[in-house]
Amino acid sequence: MKNKSMKYIMKGRKRRHLRWLYVTVSLTILLFIVSWAMLLLGSTIYPVKDVISVLLGEEIKGASFAVHSIRLPRMIAGLFAGFAFGIGGHIFQTMLRNPLANPNVIGITTGSSAAAVFCIVILHTSNAVVSISSIVGGLVTVLFIYVFSKGKSFSIGRLILVGIGIQAMLNSFISYLLLVGAQQDIPAALRWLSGSLNGSQMHDLPPLILGVMIFAPIIILLGKQLSILELGEQAATSLGVRTDRTRLLLIVSSVCVISLATATTGPIAFVAFLSGPIAKRLVGAGYSAIIPAGLVGANLVLAADLVGQFAFEVRYPVGIITGIIGAPYLIYLLIRMNRKGEL
Amino acid sequence: MKLNHTFHAEGISAGYNDRTVIHDISLEVPSNKINVIIGANACGKSTLLKTLARLLKPTSGEISLDGKSISKIPPKQFARMVGLLPQSPIVPEGITVTDLVGRGRFPHQSLFNGWTTADTEAVAEAMETMNITELANQHMDELSGGQRQRVWIAMALAQQTDILFLDEPTTFLDITYQIEILDLLTDLNRKRGTTIVMVLHDINLSARYADYIFALHKGKLVKEGEPSHVITPALVKNIFGLDCTVIEDPISSSPLVVPIGRHHVFQNNVYS
């Protein structure tokens, strides 16, 4: 009897585990394809073997410059930023049990942007300082949202509304900075308002890459704890999770990856918002969607950037494209929440 | 196979923010028994349960398990000995029954190792005990209230603790399901010797299913012992403010509280 039910249970578990595996592998393959497309496509389309030789260090006139100075940094920036936005957004949405409660909507990315813009436009500081202040900006924004939305009892609706308010304030601060900033900084405005991979350079990337390498594993290892936290504070505590410590570690790690990504590419609109829900739908409930969310994020950014570069007569920055995809979903969620009386 | 445990609380007070809800309670949880905490609304039943299960830090006093202060036991180790099913845990969206029950295995797993046969075995056993094996691959949102509650209890069982706390496990359930849950918990106690401590709302079900009762009134432990000793008209009057008469339950011969009230009193064959 017990053996029979063990087999029955394992069958279901295996099926769901396989689904997770298929999704993750497919997303990785897809990511590989769009990453290659990023390297091959451009004003000149180079053959695969040329790009490979260039990557291996060979000099090919034209191709070497295009790949090393433009396409490769652009691809790496998009890949890591997308992954960072994907996992960071998913952690917030899962921990706060609401897809609206993510860094894009409640203004955490805007906080990082504001700090980064301030450093670049006003203080003219180095890259390292920009990265660190964008992390600080993100964390301070989280703290503000927390303090202002605390009230007598915690309400997710209030947190979201406070976050939207803070975001609006920070956005006007960014606009102000760009206005008082030097003329040559103005083209950067779009990057800081919606995010762009234009002008990504190799030497800008190490902080982001390092940050993702350090914090993404921490987040992934805490996935099991996160899935227990989903059962609520009391159930999680009685299952032996140190809830406060886990939550703090998850929030700080998520804010770090998101802020570093924001400092590099600007707040690419809605990637943190869309990746989690898409990944969750793909893997189904019960299995950790952290890695898939990161992969969805990276795919989204690179695919949207390809669309922005080549689908229209004018080249659009990636944030415009992701914004077009994300905005309707945001409106849909707001309407649904309003109907349920959660706002 | 089951070990005896000594679970002891000495002079504990606890509450929320500045408000102390339970005052200076000392008790010893009888091992391998079904223990029920009774009392009126807001008397501190749940607070006592949460404090004992370490969800709430006592503001004063000391709780010890097998002679060791529970605040000194690492959380995961504690979770392998003591489980608690909260009153309203949250169902993650779209989760299946097996996966939810499987979450109960968390304290037995370490950072890197994955799912083991021992985990499957524990989950299968918990699901059989709660009679939900055939629901294994269903989604939680497709189940009835009674089925869901059985799944939650199965999750707590998969934790394989010797001591199990339950916060009002029968609330919001139809009477049939209430009896079913309490029968299943009794099976668990009789077969495995699991020590059960639960808060129940219904005093008559408490009197029938409990081996031992703790009666709380305004945050203080006013009486404890076997049901036949604890459940008296005087106690019911004291803690619930209800006039009643206590008769013998014709089925279980445990005490049965019959409230008096102001209407429908039938005496000497004459309605008054």
Interface residues (C-beta under 8 A of the other chain):
Chain A: M1 K2 S5 M6 Y8 I9 M10 K11 G12 R13 R16 R97 L221 K224 S227 I228 E230 L231 G232 Q234 A235 T237 S238 L239 G240 V241 R242 G284 A285 G286 Y287
Chain B: K50 A53 R54 L55 P75 K76 Q77 F78 A79 R80 V82 G83 L84 L85 P86 S88 P89 I90 P92 E93 G94 I95 T96 T98 D99 L100 G102 R103 G104 F106 P107 Q109 L111 W115 T120 E121 V123 A124 E125 M127 E128 T133 A136 N137 H139 Q159 F165
